[in-house]
Amino acid sequence: MKIYFFLAFFLISIQCFCQISYPQNLTFHTRDESASYIDQSGNKKYEEISNKKGNYQVEIIKATEVKNSPIIEIYGDSNQKGYYVFVSTLNNIKMNGKLYEGSHFFSTGFNTGVNIYLSFDKSSLIIEFKNKIIWYY
């Protein structure tokens, strides 16, 4: 009987956790795009390509198959088409004094793998692919 109680409690806990985790809706008001290059000294540098203000909605949802969760969709950005499907977890990084959780995703819009970093306080999101960085904050 104890085992059944524990199993029921465990299943309810997982269900509650999943409902809290998904969906998440985040709003950002700035989109920066930068490209990396190698300078004359051989150092990697970044140069801003564009900086746009707007109302960018990021929705993080659960996929039908748990191994593909989460799925990220971005709305309000005409340059951003498709969605991102989770592939694997990356190491956390610290940038500009913020700690970011990293994951590798497949982008249906770019048709390639991308690295996505979401700050732990959910105030910014970074997408890194093909020597470019898109930063929402």
C-alpha positions as CSV (number, residue, x, y, z in Angstrom):
1,M,0.0,0.0,0.0
2,K,2.9,2.3,0.8
3,I,4.3,1.8,-2.6
4,Y,1.1,2.7,-4.3
5,F,0.8,5.9,-2.3
6,F,4.4,6.9,-3.1
7,L,3.8,6.1,-6.8
8,A,0.6,8.2,-6.9
9,F,2.3,11.1,-5.1
10,F,5.3,10.9,-7.5
11,L,3.0,11.0,-10.6
12,I,1.0,13.9,-9.3
13,S,4.2,15.8,-8.5
14,I,5.5,15.3,-12.0
15,Q,2.1,16.4,-13.5
16,C,2.2,19.6,-11.3
17,F,5.8,20.3,-12.3
18,C,5.0,20.0,-16.0
19,Q,2.1,22.4,-15.7
20,I,4.3,25.0,-14.0
21,S,7.1,24.6,-16.5
22,Y,5.1,24.8,-19.7
23,P,3.9,26.9,-21.3
24,Q,6.0,30.0,-20.6
25,N,5.3,33.3,-22.3
26,L,8.1,35.8,-22.3
27,T,8.1,39.3,-23.7
28,F,11.2,41.2,-24.9
29,H,11.3,44.8,-26.3
30,T,14.7,44.8,-28.1
31,R,16.3,42.6,-30.7
32,D,20.0,43.0,-31.4
33,E,21.7,41.1,-34.2
34,S,25.5,40.8,-34.4
35,A,28.0,38.9,-36.6
36,S,31.4,37.7,-35.5
37,Y,34.6,38.3,-37.4
38,I,38.3,37.9,-37.0
39,D,40.2,41.2,-36.7
40,Q,43.7,41.8,-38.0
41,S,45.2,40.6,-34.7
42,G,43.4,37.3,-35.0
43,N,40.9,38.1,-32.2
44,K,37.3,37.2,-32.5
45,K,35.1,40.3,-32.4
46,Y,31.4,41.0,-32.8
47,E,29.8,43.9,-34.8
48,E,26.2,44.9,-34.5
49,I,24.2,44.5,-37.7
50,S,20.8,45.7,-36.4
51,N,19.0,46.9,-33.3
52,K,15.2,46.9,-33.4
53,K,12.7,47.9,-30.8
54,G,9.4,45.9,-30.8
55,N,7.2,43.6,-29.0
56,Y,8.8,40.2,-29.3
57,Q,6.8,37.3,-27.7
58,V,8.6,34.1,-27.0
59,E,6.5,31.0,-26.2
60,I,8.1,28.0,-24.6
61,I,5.8,24.9,-25.0
62,K,5.9,21.2,-24.3
63,A,6.3,18.9,-27.3
64,T,4.1,15.8,-27.7
65,E,7.3,13.8,-27.4
66,V,9.1,14.6,-24.1
67,K,12.6,14.1,-25.7
68,N,11.8,17.1,-28.0
69,S,10.7,19.4,-25.2
70,P,10.7,22.3,-25.0
71,I,9.8,23.9,-28.3
72,I,10.4,27.6,-28.6
73,E,8.4,29.9,-30.9
74,I,9.1,33.6,-31.4
75,Y,6.4,36.0,-32.5
76,G,6.6,39.7,-33.6
77,D,9.8,39.3,-35.5
78,S,9.4,39.2,-39.3
79,N,13.0,37.9,-39.7
80,Q,12.3,35.0,-37.4
81,K,10.3,32.2,-39.0
82,G,9.7,28.6,-37.8
83,Y,10.3,27.3,-34.4
84,Y,13.1,25.7,-32.4
85,V,13.0,22.0,-31.2
86,F,15.2,20.9,-28.3
87,V,18.1,18.6,-29.1
88,S,20.5,18.6,-26.1
89,T,21.6,20.5,-23.1
90,L,24.7,22.7,-23.1
91,N,26.8,24.1,-20.3
92,N,25.6,27.2,-18.5
93,I,27.5,30.4,-19.4
94,K,27.9,33.8,-17.7
95,M,27.8,36.9,-19.9
96,N,27.5,40.5,-18.9
97,G,27.0,39.5,-15.2
98,K,24.1,37.2,-16.0
99,L,23.9,33.4,-15.8
100,Y,22.4,31.7,-18.8
101,E,21.1,28.2,-19.2
102,G,22.2,26.8,-22.6
103,S,20.6,24.2,-24.9
104,H,21.1,23.1,-28.5
105,F,18.0,23.3,-30.7
106,F,17.1,22.6,-34.3
107,S,15.7,25.6,-36.1
108,T,13.0,24.9,-38.7
109,G,13.3,28.5,-40.0
110,F,17.1,28.4,-40.4
111,N,17.2,24.7,-41.2
112,T,20.2,24.2,-38.9
113,G,21.2,23.7,-35.3
114,V,21.3,26.7,-33.1
115,N,22.4,27.3,-29.5
116,I,19.9,29.1,-27.3
117,Y,20.7,30.6,-24.0
118,L,18.0,31.8,-21.6
119,S,19.0,33.9,-18.6
120,F,17.9,32.4,-15.3
121,D,15.9,35.5,-14.5
122,K,14.2,35.2,-17.9
123,S,15.1,38.8,-18.8
124,S,17.0,37.9,-22.0
125,L,17.4,35.2,-24.6
126,I,20.4,34.7,-26.9
127,I,20.3,32.7,-30.2
128,E,23.7,31.8,-31.6
129,F,24.1,30.3,-35.1
130,K,26.4,30.5,-38.2
131,N,28.7,33.2,-36.7
132,K,25.6,35.4,-35.8
133,I,24.0,36.2,-32.5
134,I,20.5,37.4,-32.0
135,W,19.9,38.8,-28.5
136,Y,16.4,39.5,-27.2
137,Y,16.0,41.6,-24.0
